Amino acid sequence: MNNKHNNSSNSLLNEGYTNTKHYFDGGKGSKILSNNKEYIDLSFGAGSLILGHNSKIYKDSIKDITKNNLSILASPNKQAFEFSKLLSKIFKNYSKFIFCNSGTEAIFKTLRIARTISKKEKIVSVTGSWHGSADSLLFTADKKLKPEPLSNGLSQENKKNLIFIPYNNIEKSKKILDKNKKKISCIIIEPIQGCLPTEKSKDYLQFLEKYSDKNKIILIFDEMITGLRSKDNSVQATFKIKPSISTFGKCLGGGMPIGIIAINKKIEMLLKNNKKKVFFGGTFSGNSISTYVGKKTTEFIYKNKKKIYQNLERKSIFFQKELNYFISKNNINAKIYRFGSLIRLVFSNREIDNRLQRDFFEKNSTNNIKKIKNFFYLNNINYPSNGLIFFSYSTSEKDVQKILKIFKLGLKKFF
């Protein structure tokens, strides 16, 4: 099968398809395949596959589905119910869970909850956070923290109701929040951001928690990526923070599409006492296939978390230290940032605190960044289009050594 295609014959408009000639067939373990060629994967389904491609747990789950005649049901199913019980054990801060088809759906239903309870329209988003393609949040902040749309077709109401505060800047964030606090329905944040995974955010997150509690504002943590991938199962558990609502997904689906909303007891009671019902339905929301595979995978990771997280941490720490030492020794304008097993190569050696700074310092390296990404591909490494690197439990020491070798050659060649 030849996986190089002429773009003029491409009938897909999905993200990533319009500007590529390379298509992948599938994957096994730490590799993905294209035209019978293996590439070491650094994406793993945008971080969804902790255990790697086509893990034994995944394959066994699929076999169980066919053997036991599991099917999509437009009625309450046992698989969703059983998975929710497991989630209650893992995420103990929450009393109820809502299954969704995707992370994006979980986000816009979460905002629906916040507006219902607060009876306010303004949403505060933290710069650098990514919340999928939900219209209300599909904006980026300009230099003056004003919302700029990331897509055409967005309502002006969405822009009008969005307020940005700067990640890791407590003083400026407090000033903006104080000015708008009577109009705010919620504050939503990706606590560890894919654009710059760093442990520096702890103080900032604790500030948001205290401010939200004091001013009766709903705090939402979007842990689509970090949920279950973090060694304490979540960033909020690591930092001992208790948001009112959280969203999870990716890893918890075990390779199946899923989004999960988790609400605490207070939010549950406020929803219960609300006169009008909040709609959470959807044909594939809580479907038996995603929830069965999700439960089996989550159960395995939870039971073996010490071994799995130590493995991921060891490889990630080694990769970061080894590459940053090489970068420093060779005076290369780059740096590896890491939180747990979330890794990013930033093409600047300046000390950076947030996405705005990262973009500013990387802007003069755009052409070389394109070249190094192509260099990685030509050397059989699948470097994620968004730049967020993941290792999986299936990533071997040999894989890491190969990745390091190619990264060092590429950095020396282009930076």
C-alpha positions in Angstrom: 0.0 0.0 0.0 1.5 3.3 -1.1 0.7 6.0 1.6 1.9 9.0 -0.4 -1.1 10.7 -1.9 -1.7 13.7 -4.2 -3.4 16.3 -2.1 -5.7 17.2 -5.0 -7.3 13.8 -4.6 -7.8 14.2 -0.9 -11.5 14.6 0.0 -10.9 15.2 3.7 -11.0 18.6 5.4 -10.2 17.3 8.9 -7.3 18.9 10.7 -4.0 17.6 9.5 -5.2 16.1 6.3 -5.0 19.1 4.0 -1.2 19.7 4.3 0.3 16.2 4.4 1.2 13.5 1.9 1.9 11.0 4.6 -0.7 8.6 6.0 -0.3 6.0 8.6 -1.8 2.5 8.6 -1.8 1.5 12.2 0.5 0.8 15.1 2.0 -1.8 17.4 3.7 -1.2 20.7 5.9 1.9 20.4 5.8 2.1 16.6 3.3 3.3 14.0 3.4 2.0 10.4 3.4 3.7 7.0 3.9 1.8 3.8 5.4 -1.2 5.7 7.9 1.2 7.4 8.1 1.6 11.2 8.3 5.0 12.9 8.9 5.4 16.6 5.8 7.2 17.8 6.0 10.3 20.1 2.3 11.0 19.9 0.5 7.8 21.0 -2.9 9.1 20.0 -2.2 12.6 21.4 -1.3 11.1 24.7 -4.2 8.6 24.9 -2.2 5.4 24.8 -0.2 5.0 28.0 0.2 1.3 27.2 1.2 1.8 23.6 -0.5 0.8 20.4 -2.6 -2.3 20.4 -1.7 -3.3 23.9 -2.7 -6.7 25.3 -5.4 -5.0 27.4 -6.9 -3.3 24.4 -6.9 -6.4 22.2 -8.4 -8.5 25.0 -11.1 -5.9 25.5 -12.0 -6.0 21.9 -12.2 -9.8 22.0 -14.5 -9.6 25.0 -16.8 -7.1 23.2 -17.4 -9.5 20.3 -17.5 -12.7 22.6 -20.0 -11.2 25.0 -22.1 -9.5 22.3 -21.7 -6.0 23.7 -23.5 -3.5 21.6 -24.3 0.2 21.4 -27.5 0.7 23.5 -29.7 3.8 23.5 -30.6 2.7 27.1 -28.7 2.7 30.3 -25.9 0.0 30.2 -24.0 -2.0 32.8 -20.6 -1.1 31.3 -21.0 2.7 31.9 -22.4 2.1 35.4 -19.4 -0.2 36.3 -16.9 2.3 34.9 -18.4 5.2 36.9 -17.9 3.1 40.1 -14.2 2.7 39.3 -13.9 6.4 38.6 -15.3 7.1 42.1 -12.5 5.2 43.6 -9.8 7.0 41.6 -11.2 10.6 41.7 -12.5 10.7 45.3 -13.2 14.4 45.3 -16.2 13.9 42.9 -19.7 12.4 43.6 -21.0 12.2 40.0 -19.6 11.6 36.5 -21.1 12.4 33.1 -19.8 10.4 30.1 -19.5 12.3 26.8 -18.5 11.4 23.2 -15.3 13.4 23.3 -13.2 15.9 25.2 -14.7 18.8 23.4 -18.3 17.7 24.2 -17.3 17.4 27.9 -16.0 21.0 27.8 -19.2 22.6 26.3 -21.4 20.6 28.7 -19.3 21.7 31.6 -19.8 25.3 30.6 -23.5 24.6 30.4 -23.3 23.4 34.1 -21.4 26.5 35.1 -23.8 28.9 33.5 -26.8 27.1 34.9 -25.5 27.3 38.5 -24.0 30.8 38.4 -26.6 32.4 36.2 -23.8 34.4 34.7 -22.3 34.4 31.1 -18.6 35.4 31.4 -16.0 32.7 31.2 -12.4 33.2 32.4 -9.9 31.2 30.4 -6.2 31.0 31.3 -3.8 31.7 28.5 -2.0 28.7 26.9 -4.8 26.3 27.9 -6.3 24.2 25.1 -9.9 23.0 25.5 -10.6 21.4 22.1 -12.9 22.9 19.5 -15.7 24.2 21.8 -16.9 27.5 20.3 -16.9 29.3 23.6 -13.1 28.8 24.0 -11.8 28.6 20.5 -9.8 31.8 20.9 -6.3 32.8 21.7 -5.2 35.9 23.6 -3.4 38.7 21.9 -0.7 40.8 23.5 -3.3 42.8 25.4 -5.1 39.6 26.5 -8.0 40.2 24.1 -9.6 37.2 22.5 -8.6 36.4 18.9 -10.6 33.7 17.1 -8.8 30.5 16.1 -11.6 29.7 13.5 -14.1 31.4 11.3 -17.7 31.0 12.1 -17.6 31.8 15.8 -20.3 33.9 17.3 -19.5 37.4 18.5 -21.3 36.5 21.7 -18.5 33.9 22.4 -15.9 36.6 22.0 -17.8 39.1 24.1 -18.2 36.6 27.0 -14.6 35.4 27.2 -12.0 36.9 29.5 -8.3 35.9 29.5 -5.9 35.9 32.4 -2.2 35.2 32.0 -0.9 31.7 33.1 1.6 31.8 36.0 1.1 35.6 36.6 -0.8 35.9 39.9 -0.6 39.7 40.2 -2.0 40.4 36.7 -4.6 37.6 37.0 -5.9 38.9 40.3 -6.3 42.4 38.9 -8.4 41.2 35.9 -10.5 38.9 38.1 -11.2 41.6 40.7 -12.4 43.9 37.9 -14.8 41.2 36.5 -15.7 38.9 39.5 -19.4 39.8 39.7 -19.9 38.7 36.1 -17.9 35.5 36.0 -19.6 32.1 35.7 -16.4 30.1 35.9 -12.6 29.9 35.6 -11.3 27.1 33.3 -7.7 26.0 33.1 -5.5 23.2 31.8 -3.5 23.0 35.0 -0.4 21.6 33.3 -0.4 22.9 29.7 0.7 21.0 26.7 2.2 24.1 25.3 4.7 24.3 28.2 4.6 21.4 30.7 6.3 22.7 33.9 5.9 22.3 37.6 6.1 26.1 38.1 2.3 26.3 38.1 1.6 25.0 41.6 1.5 28.4 43.3 -0.7 29.8 40.5 -3.2 26.9 40.7 -3.4 27.3 44.5 -4.1 31.0 44.0 -7.0 30.2 41.6 -8.4 27.8 44.1 -8.4 30.3 47.0 -9.7 33.1 44.8 -12.6 30.9 43.5 -13.5 29.7 46.9 -13.5 33.2 48.4 -15.5 34.7 45.5 -17.9 31.8 45.0 -16.7 31.2 41.4 -16.7 27.7 39.8 -13.2 26.5 39.2 -12.8 23.9 36.4 -9.7 21.9 35.7 -9.4 20.4 32.2 -7.3 17.3 32.8 -8.0 15.6 29.5 -4.3 14.9 29.1 -3.0 14.6 32.7 -6.0 12.6 34.0 -4.6 9.1 34.7 -1.3 9.9 33.0 -0.1 11.8 36.1 1.5 9.6 38.8 -1.2 10.6 41.4 -3.9 10.1 38.7 -4.3 13.8 38.3 -2.5 17.1 38.8 -5.1 18.3 41.3 -4.2 15.3 43.5 -0.5 16.0 43.2 -1.0 19.6 44.2 -3.8 18.9 46.7 -6.3 21.2 44.9 -10.0 20.6 44.8 -11.8 22.2 41.8 -15.6 22.1 41.7 -15.6 20.4 38.3 -13.0 18.5 36.2 -13.0 17.1 32.7 -11.0 13.9 31.8 -10.6 11.8 28.7 -7.9 10.5 26.5 -6.1 7.8 28.7 -9.3 6.9 30.4 -10.7 5.7 27.1 -7.9 3.2 26.5 -7.9 4.0 22.8 -11.6 4.7 22.4 -13.2 8.2 22.1 -14.4 9.4 25.5 -14.9 12.6 27.5 -15.8 12.6 31.2 -17.2 15.4 33.4 -16.6 15.0 37.2 -18.6 17.2 39.6 -18.3 17.5 43.4 -21.2 17.1 45.9 -21.9 20.8 46.0 -22.3 21.1 42.3 -24.4 17.9 42.3 -26.8 19.4 44.8 -27.1 22.7 43.0 -27.9 20.9 39.8 -30.5 18.8 41.6 -32.2 21.9 43.1 -32.3 23.7 39.8 -35.8 24.1 38.4 -34.9 23.4 34.8 -33.1 20.2 33.7 -29.6 20.4 32.2 -29.3 18.2 29.2 -26.4 15.7 29.1 -27.6 13.2 26.5 -26.1 11.9 23.2 -26.4 8.7 21.2 -22.8 7.6 22.1 -22.5 9.3 25.5 -21.6 6.5 27.9 -21.7 3.9 25.2 -20.9 0.3 26.2 -17.9 0.0 23.9 -15.9 3.0 25.0 -16.8 2.5 28.7 -15.9 -1.2 28.6 -12.5 -0.6 27.0 -12.0 2.4 29.2 -12.8 0.5 32.4 -10.5 -2.4 31.5 -7.6 -0.1 30.6 -8.1 2.2 33.5 -8.4 -0.7 35.9 -5.1 -2.2 34.7 -3.2 1.1 34.9 -4.7 1.8 38.4 -3.7 -1.6 39.7 -0.2 -1.4 38.2 0.3 2.4 38.6 3.5 2.2 40.6 5.3 0.1 38.0 3.9 2.0 35.0 4.5 5.5 36.4 8.0 4.7 37.5 8.7 3.4 34.0 7.3 6.5 32.4 9.1 8.9 34.8 12.5 7.1 34.5 12.5 7.4 30.7 11.2 11.0 30.7 13.7 12.2 33.3 16.6 10.5 31.5 15.5 12.0 28.1 15.2 15.5 29.6 18.5 15.5 31.4 20.4 13.9 28.6 19.1 16.3 25.9 19.3 19.4 28.1 22.9 18.5 28.9 23.7 18.1 25.2 21.9 21.4 24.4 23.9 23.3 27.1 27.2 21.7 26.2 26.7 22.7 22.5 25.2 26.1 23.2 22.1 25.3 21.2 19.1 27.6 21.3 16.6 25.1 22.7 15.4 23.5 26.0 13.4 20.4 27.1 10.5 21.1 29.4 8.7 18.3 31.3 5.9 17.5 33.8 5.8 13.8 34.5 5.7 12.2 31.1 4.5 15.3 29.2 7.5 16.6 27.3 8.1 19.5 25.0 11.1 20.7 23.0 11.0 24.5 23.1 13.2 26.1 20.5 14.6 28.8 22.8 17.0 28.5 25.7 15.4 31.5 27.5 13.6 30.9 30.8 10.0 30.7 29.9 6.8 30.8 32.1 3.9 30.7 29.6 2.7 30.2 26.0 2.9 33.9 25.1 6.6 34.0 26.0 7.3 30.7 24.2 5.7 31.9 21.0 7.6 35.2 21.2 11.0 33.5 21.6 10.3 30.8 18.9 9.0 33.2 16.2 12.3 33.7 14.5 12.9 29.9 14.2 9.8 29.0 12.2 11.7 27.8 9.1 14.2 25.7 11.1 11.4 24.2 13.2 9.8 23.0 10.0 13.1 21.6 8.8 13.9 19.7 12.0 10.4 18.2 12.1 10.9 16.9 8.6 14.3 15.6 9.6 12.7 13.6 12.4 10.2 12.1 9.9 13.0 11.2 7.4 14.7 9.4 10.3 11.7 7.3 11.2 10.4 9.3 14.1 6.8 10.5 14.3 7.1 13.9 15.9 3.6 15.2 16.9 2.3 18.1 14.9 1.4 20.0 18.1 4.9 19.4 19.5 3.8 17.7 22.7 5.9 14.5 23.2 4.7 11.4 25.0 6.4 8.2 25.9 4.4 5.0 26.5 4.9 2.0 28.7 5.9 0.2 25.4 8.6 2.7 24.6 11.8 0.8 25.1 15.2 2.0 26.3 16.5 1.3 22.7 13.7 3.6 21.4 14.7 6.4 23.8 18.4 6.1 22.7 17.4 6.3 19.0 15.2 9.3 19.7 18.0 11.0 21.6 20.5 10.3 18.7 18.2 11.8 16.1 17.2 14.8 18.2 20.9 15.6 18.9 21.7 15.3 15.2 18.8 17.5 14.2 19.4 20.2 16.9 23.1 20.4 15.9 22.2 20.6 12.2 19.4 23.3 12.4 20.0 25.1 15.7 
